[in-house]
Amino acid sequence: MLEGSLADSWEGGLDDWTLKDGVLTGTTDGSVKVNRFITSKVAPVEDFELEVDVWVSARGNSGIQYRSEVREDLGPNVMVGYQCDVVAATPKYNGMLYEERGRRILCHSAEKVVTDADGQGWVVESTEPPKFAPETWHRYKVRVVGNHHQHWIDGQKTAEHFDLDPNGRSLSGHIGVQVHVGPPMEIRYRNFFVKRLTPTTPPNDSVEIPDDAKKIVPQGGWKNAGKRDANHKLEKAELPGTRNVHRAGPIWLAGQPTAEALAAAKKAGVKRVITLRSERELDFDDEALVKNAGLEFHAVRFGGHQQLTDEKIHAVCQLLQAADPDNQALLHCASANRVGAIWIAYRVLNGRQTLENAIQEGKQVGLLDPDLEKAAVEYVKQRKR
């Protein structure tokens, strides 16, 4: 994988990396604001074994991405998916299984974990995590068969995970490597080896969880059990007679839907409709229209930016957070102008998107009013502080 020039083998943010004498080296000066990735040009992998020598500086932080997706809509060269962490200074992180831009920590080092069908993790076994000295070469190994993930460092198993979550897991994707936000650091990789295995279809979902397994508290608390970052790709969609329709996973965004549109949305899996329209602008009973379609009705009403309070943005974002494949949501106003403003806040705070990307998406959705944009941006900045 490392023969030839850097560009022969890798693509993405190559400015952070060099390739010399078979050693791939990533460096940062401490000014990096978001994690950066390069992606191997090797075709996507399903079941496989990967081995590579890794050298990391004492305060370095990196990761080996696998079965991952490149998501340019989230930022330049962003990769989303499984990661074998490389963090020499923190033994419980070094060699653990993390899901970048997803469910986050799935299995700490020295743990055996089963993530159940609802996305809840259970520690089946745990020991003291091994320590590996920084600034020296170590051999990392990743083996993935179906939904069974295993990591090793220098022959010592650091993570074992069974992913039974059909909505969260990935069964195929790209390999890549990362330089992380943080202090100045250096990461080196050499002697990459990838062996493809015969794919396991379907995955073994009959793994039992012992009665004495320890329930994992998700990052951010129990409210996030089974949740992943709200970073589904935003795409154009259609509903009959409705303007500016977009969809991001279980969330639909649109202008005022017609009765036909509501029927089509219900057929597609929508369970709740959230309107932003003020009563003063309506000449019909919007609640009755929605309920007649057999859908839940929620109203967080405001007209212009003067009425867009922090409480209203928060209320809508809470409703959107509850959306999942079985309980999809449709958020609308008259033209999707107000929807675009709400989308900015939701994408940054719930999807960990950059503000710049979120603003771009808000305008794609239908945002035209600069004052609404300003209100949403101020809300985001206050919450991030």
Secondary structure as the mmCIF struct_conf table of DSSP 4:
data_model
#
loop_
_struct_conf.conf_type_id
_struct_conf.id
_struct_conf.beg_label_comp_id
_struct_conf.beg_label_asym_id
_struct_conf.beg_label_seq_id
_struct_conf.end_label_comp_id
_struct_conf.end_label_asym_id
_struct_conf.end_label_seq_id
BEND BEND1 GLY A 4 GLY A 4
HELX_RH_AL_P HELX_RH_AL_P1 LEU A 6 SER A 9
STRN STRN1 TRP A 10 GLY A 12
HELX_RH_3T_P HELX_RH_3T_P1 LEU A 14 ASP A 16
STRN STRN2 TRP A 17 LYS A 20
TURN_TY1_P TURN_TY1_P1 ASP A 21 GLY A 22
STRN STRN3 VAL A 23 THR A 28
BEND BEND2 GLY A 30 GLY A 30
BEND BEND3 VAL A 34 VAL A 34
STRN STRN4 ARG A 36 SER A 40
BEND BEND4 LYS A 41 VAL A 42
HELX_LH_PP_P HELX_LH_PP_P1 ALA A 43 PRO A 44
STRN STRN5 VAL A 45 VAL A 45
BEND BEND5 GLU A 46 ASP A 47
STRN STRN6 PHE A 48 VAL A 56
TURN_TY1_P TURN_TY1_P2 ALA A 58 ARG A 59
STRN STRN7 SER A 62 VAL A 70
HELX_RH_3T_P HELX_RH_3T_P2 GLU A 72 LEU A 74
BEND BEND6 GLY A 75 GLY A 75
TURN_TY1_P TURN_TY1_P3 PRO A 76 ASN A 77
STRN STRN8 MET A 79 VAL A 86
TURN_TY1_P TURN_TY1_P4 ALA A 88 ALA A 89
TURN_TY1_P TURN_TY1_P5 PRO A 91 GLY A 95
STRN STRN9 LEU A 97 GLU A 100
TURN_TY1_P TURN_TY1_P6 ARG A 101 ARG A 103
STRN STRN10 ARG A 104 CYS A 107
TURN_TY1_P TURN_TY1_P7 SER A 109 ALA A 110
STRN STRN11 GLU A 111 THR A 115
TURN_TY1_P TURN_TY1_P8 ALA A 117 ASP A 118
BEND BEND7 GLY A 119 GLY A 119
STRN STRN12 GLY A 121 SER A 126
HELX_LH_PP_P HELX_LH_PP_P2 GLU A 128 PRO A 130
BEND BEND8 PRO A 134 THR A 136
STRN STRN13 HIS A 138 VAL A 145
TURN_TY1_P TURN_TY1_P9 GLY A 146 ASN A 147
STRN STRN14 HIS A 148 ILE A 153
TURN_TY1_P TURN_TY1_P10 ASP A 154 GLY A 155
STRN STRN15 GLN A 156 ASP A 163
TURN_TY1_P TURN_TY1_P11 PRO A 166 GLY A 168
BEND BEND9 LEU A 171 SER A 172
STRN STRN16 GLY A 173 GLY A 173
STRN STRN17 HIS A 174 VAL A 179
BEND BEND10 VAL A 181 PRO A 184
STRN STRN18 MET A 185 ARG A 196
BEND BEND11 THR A 201 PRO A 202
TURN_TY1_P TURN_TY1_P12 ASP A 211 ASP A 212
HELX_LH_PP_P HELX_LH_PP_P3 ALA A 213 ALA A 213
STRN STRN19 LYS A 214 LYS A 215
HELX_LH_PP_P HELX_LH_PP_P4 ILE A 216 PRO A 218
TURN_TY1_P TURN_TY1_P13 GLN A 219 GLY A 220
HELX_RH_3T_P HELX_RH_3T_P3 TRP A 222 ASN A 224
TURN_TY1_P TURN_TY1_P14 ALA A 225 GLY A 226
BEND BEND12 ALA A 230 ALA A 230
HELX_LH_PP_P HELX_LH_PP_P5 HIS A 232 LEU A 234
STRN STRN20 GLU A 235 LYS A 236
TURN_TY1_P TURN_TY1_P15 PRO A 240 GLY A 241
BEND BEND13 ARG A 243 ASN A 244
STRN STRN21 HIS A 246 ALA A 248
TURN_TY1_P TURN_TY1_P16 GLY A 249 PRO A 250
STRN STRN22 ILE A 251 ALA A 254
BEND BEND14 GLY A 255 GLN A 256
HELX_LH_PP_P HELX_LH_PP_P6 PRO A 257 THR A 258
HELX_RH_AL_P HELX_RH_AL_P2 ALA A 259 ALA A 268
TURN_TY1_P TURN_TY1_P17 GLY A 269 GLY A 269
STRN STRN23 VAL A 270 THR A 275
HELX_RH_3T_P HELX_RH_3T_P4 GLU A 279 GLU A 281
BEND BEND15 ASP A 283 PHE A 284
HELX_RH_AL_P HELX_RH_AL_P3 ASP A 286 ASN A 292
TURN_TY1_P TURN_TY1_P18 ALA A 293 GLY A 294
STRN STRN24 GLU A 296 ALA A 299
BEND BEND16 GLY A 304 GLY A 304
HELX_RH_3T_P HELX_RH_3T_P5 HIS A 305 GLN A 307
HELX_RH_AL_P HELX_RH_AL_P4 ASP A 310 GLN A 321
TURN_TY1_P TURN_TY1_P19 ALA A 322 ALA A 322
STRN STRN25 ASP A 324 ASP A 324
TURN_TY1_P TURN_TY1_P20 PRO A 325 ASP A 326
STRN STRN26 ASN A 327 ASN A 327
STRN STRN27 GLN A 328 HIS A 332
BEND BEND17 ALA A 334 ALA A 336
HELX_RH_AL_P HELX_RH_AL_P5 ASN A 337 GLY A 351
HELX_RH_AL_P HELX_RH_AL_P6 LEU A 355 VAL A 365
TURN_TY1_P TURN_TY1_P21 GLY A 366 GLY A 366
HELX_RH_AL_P HELX_RH_AL_P7 PRO A 370 LYS A 384
#
